[in-house]
Amino acid sequence: FAIATGSEKTPILHCHGEQDFVVPVQAAALSKERVSSLLNERSGGNENSYEVKTYAGLDHSVAIDELNDVAAFLKRVIPPIPITTQTDNAPEDDEVDPTKMSVRQLRTE
């Protein structure tokens, strides 16, 4: 396992079901520990944020609460996309929430 050069500051959200019998929930803590250790070896400090969220009653599956947490995480860590061209009646040079953009707009950015 290695940390790719240039990804040291990439935030991580690790979601895990507490009733997962395929990959035990303890693996989430071990993963965070390993990534933090590798970052410390490389740069002398953990420059990224590694957030672990667990979900009571969730097995090796996905839940709506988890998806909501992922959506909130992505909105928090991905900055709005500035519009540089006139598309779909959006004012020029305005910042637009990517979740409100059409597929066509996302592809042109």
ZALO-895351 format. One line per field, with one value per residue (C-alpha): residue number from 1; residue in three letters; x, y, z. Coordinates in steps of 0.02 Angstrom, whole numbers, plus 32768, in hexadecimal, padded with zeros to 4 digits. Layout:
<sites>
num: c(NUM ...)
residu: c(ALA ...)
east: c(X ...)
north: c(Y ...)
up: c(Z ...)
</sites>
This chain:
<sites>
num: c(1 2 3 4 5 6 7 8 9 10 11 12 13 14 15 16 17 18 19 20 21 22 23 24 25 26 27 28 29 30 31 32 33 34 35 36 37 38 39 40 41 42 43 44 45 46 47 48 49 50 51 52 53 54 55 56 57 58 59 60 61 62 63 64 65 66 67 68 69 70 71 72 73 74 75 76 77 78 79 80 81 82 83 84 85 86 87 88 89 90 91 92 93 94 95 96 97 98 99 100 101 102 103 104 105 106 107 108 109)
residu: c(PHE ALA ILE ALA THR GLY SER GLU LYS THR PRO ILE LEU HIS CYS HIS GLY GLU GLN ASP PHE VAL VAL PRO VAL GLN ALA ALA ALA LEU SER LYS GLU ARG VAL SER SER LEU LEU ASN GLU ARG SER GLY GLY ASN GLU ASN SER TYR GLU VAL LYS THR TYR ALA GLY LEU ASP HIS SER VAL ALA ILE ASP GLU LEU ASN ASP VAL ALA ALA PHE LEU LYS ARG VAL ILE PRO PRO ILE PRO ILE THR THR GLN THR ASP ASN ALA PRO GLU ASP ASP GLU VAL ASP PRO THR LYS MET SER VAL ARG GLN LEU ARG THR GLU)
east: c(8000 8044 8009 800D 807B 8010 7F7E 7FBF 7F3F 7EAB 7E1D 7DDB 7D2F 7D2B 7C7A 7C5E 7BCD 7BDD 7B8C 7BFE 7C35 7C92 7D0A 7D06 7CE7 7D90 7DE0 7DAA 7E12 7EA6 7E9A 7E99 7F2B 7F91 7F6F 7F99 8039 8071 804C 80B0 8144 813E 8120 8131 8079 7FCD 7FA0 7EFB 7E5B 7E26 7D75 7D2A 7C6C 7C19 7B62 7B08 7AAD 7AFB 7B4A 7BB7 7B3F 7B0E 7A8E 7A3A 7A8E 7B36 7B0B 7AD5 7B7B 7BDB 7B7A 7B9B 7C54 7C65 7C0D 7C85 7D27 7D04 7CFD 7C74 7C9C 7CA9 7C4A 7CBC 7C47 7B8F 7B32 7A7C 7A52 7AD5 7B22 7BD5 7C5E 7BE3 7C0C 7B92 7B71 7BA4 7B0C 7A9D 7AF6 7ABC 7B25 7B4B 7B8B 7BF8 7C44 7C71 7CC9)
north: c(8000 80AA 815E 81A3 823C 82D8 828C 82AF 8338 82DE 82D0 8221 81EA 8134 80F2 8048 7FE1 7FA7 7F00 7EDE 7E29 7E2A 7EB6 7ED0 7F82 7F80 7F86 803D 806E 8007 805A 8108 80D8 8097 812D 81A6 8146 814C 8206 8224 81C4 8226 82D7 82D8 82F9 82C1 8344 82F9 82DD 8229 821E 8176 8169 80CA 809A 8034 7F9D 7FAD 7F12 7F07 7F78 802F 8099 813F 8190 815C 81A4 8247 824E 822F 82B9 8333 8304 8320 83C9 83F9 83C5 83EB 84A6 84EF 84F1 85A1 85B7 8606 85F9 8620 857A 8553 8607 860A 86B6 86C0 86AA 8676 85E6 8557 84C5 842A 83CC 844A 843B 83D5 8347 83B4 8440 83C9 8381 842C 8464)
up: c(8000 7FD0 7FCD 7F1C 7F0A 7F05 7F63 8012 8033 7FE7 8067 8084 80BE 80F1 810D 815C 819C 8250 8224 818E 819B 80F4 8127 81E4 821E 8278 81CB 81BC 8254 8215 816B 81B8 8226 8192 8122 81B1 81D5 811F 8116 81B5 816D 80CB 8106 81C2 81DB 81A6 8125 80EF 814E 8161 81A2 81D4 81E0 821A 820B 828E 8247 819A 8151 80B3 8058 8045 80A2 807E 8115 80CE 8022 8074 80D2 8030 7FD7 8067 8067 7FAC 7FB8 8044 7FEF 7F37 7F16 7EA8 7DEF 7DAA 7D08 7C86 7BF1 7BDA 7BED 7C11 7C41 7CCC 7CE4 7CA7 7D2C 7DB5 7E27 7E14 7E86 7E21 7E65 7E0B 7D63 7CCF 7C8B 7BF3 7C63 7CC7 7C28 7BE2 7C81)
</sites>
